[in-house]
């Protein structure tokens, strides 16, 4: 959601002042782009993982404040729901063994945090949606104590003027309502950050959009919600609906949703920030005292606080990020497509596939987006979320084909080339892309494992659905800590 906010109520004057300020920020941002005032010398990559907290019975536990106090590690932070935490991994370069360093750091941090979480009767789970969540877990009382979450909840419902309606039709159907945004807390994700120059940003963002459907197909890990088997990546429609500020009538008018795939390829990072300002009213109109134009004129680096806060309330699956680090501004593509989990090594393999593939596509002689409609990329994204590893997707020159076949025939070689350009150690490259290859060959990802295990427990062990879901989580937690990639997980007791 961006930075801390202090205001609790907003007047008409607040909103008018904020609109004017965010437009000034946009003008200053445009000037910075023209003058090339960005750090591009040593591009870094970053990683964030959102986690669920469960008790010894595999049910969600509302203990994130206790867990964070026990963990006492600043890289772990609060998230929207009391059954969520997030780990922010320090940025690294990919060159050499950067991917292995990511993996060892994340594994060590999670193992240490899990050991401390157990002292307050909690366990950490990397899973897109916790299968044992029930409606009673997603109430106003489940919001984390940080006041910014209550404020965001108030503003979304003030904009809607009515309760949320959540309707998802997959293998089974779900229809329910919510009077808070806590269903959003059910959706835990992995976020990859890639620092790019202003000149290269459009190519990398377009490439990320083009492969989003394949990413979610391979990485789907959220098939179960409120006891129902829905989409293979149910997190996608659930997140879209849980943060929707539009009433049904506003939707019918074609107003854009705040969880947004987008509607066109871009030519500049400015396109995305300008769309944010043009299409979306402020949810949190909090003004910073900085005069961005004055700061820039004085030779300083403006924070552009309003532009950043506004951007943080528009949930693009690939989000542009403007940030300042050690006094130098930079741009990042934040890839928000994938769910959390299933394991650390699967997460790092997903990252290697993404970082390698977007570089190869962004630097290709003939851009993919000159051969593929934006609507085809969005259709792929929906297909990948609905069907997971069994999805059919479109690719220029190949037509419609299974996502796994596309990866094996075309995308893995491109990811291989991209990782070479990043300077990734060849053994690391082959190890991580080998995991992606085996996932395609076996047809096994987190979502397919969860569904297969659930069906086995219900049919062979004759467990009722609630018992079976708890057992799915219990087995998942054990296998998550085994360091086996998900394609090697057995569907057994």
GIMO-V592450 format. One line per field, one symbol per residue. phi: phi as a letter, one per 40 degrees, with the letter a starting at -180 (. if undefined). psi: psi as a letter, one per 30 degrees, with the letter a starting at -180 (. if undefined). burial: # if it has 9 or more other ideal C-beta (glycine too) atoms within 8 Angstrom, else .. A space follows every 50 residues. Layout:
# GIMO-V592450
phi = ???
psi = ???
burial = ???
This chain:
# GIMO-V592450
phi = .gccbbcbbbcccdccccdcccccdcccdccccccfcbcbcbcbbbabbc bcbbccbgccbcbccccccccfbcccbcbdcccbbbbbcdcaccdgbdcc cdcccccccccccccccccbgbbcbcadbccccbdccbbdcccccdcccc ccdcccccccgaccbbbbbbcbbbbababaccdccccbbbbcbbcbcdcc ddccccccccbdccdcccbdaacbafgbcbccbcdcccccccbccccccc dccgcccccbchaacbbacddccccdcccbcccbcbccccccccccccgc bccfdcccccdcbbcccbbcbbabbfgbcabbcbcbccccgcbccccccd ccccccccccccbccbddccbbcccccccdccccccbgccccbbadgbgc addccccccbcccccdccccccgcddccdcccccccccccccgbbccccc cccccccccccfccdccccccdcdcdcccdccgccccccccac
psi = fblkkekflkleeeeeeeeeeeeeeeeeeeeeeeghhkjgeiklllkkkk llklafgglkkigeeeeeeeehjffkllaelfgklkkjkkllkfkbheee eeeeeeeeeeeeeeeeeffghlkkkjkekjfgkleffileffklfkffee eeeeeefeeegllkkjjkjbelkkkllkglgffeffjklkkkkjklleef eeeeeeeeeegeeeeeeegkghfkkhgkjblfifeeeeeeefgjgkleee effgkklfjkfaglllflfeeeeeeeeefklkeiikkkfkjeeeeeegga jkfheeeeeeefgjikfjkkkklkkhgkklkkkjjgekllafleeeeeee eeeeeeeeeeefglejkefffkleeeeeeeeeeeeefbfgkklkkkffbk lkeeeeeeeeeeeeeeeeeeefgkkeeeeeeefeeeeeeeefgjaeeeee eeeeeeeeeefhkleeeeeeeeeeeeeeeegfgklfffklia.
burial = ....#.#......##.###.#############....##...######## #####..#.#########.##...###############..###...### ###.###.######.###.#.############...##...###...##. ###.###.##...#.###.#..##.#.#.###################.# #########################.####################.... #.....######...#.#######.##..#.######....##.##.... ######################.....####################### ############....###..#.#.##############.#.###..... ####.###.###.#########.#...##..##.#######..####### ####.###..#.#...###########.##....###.#....
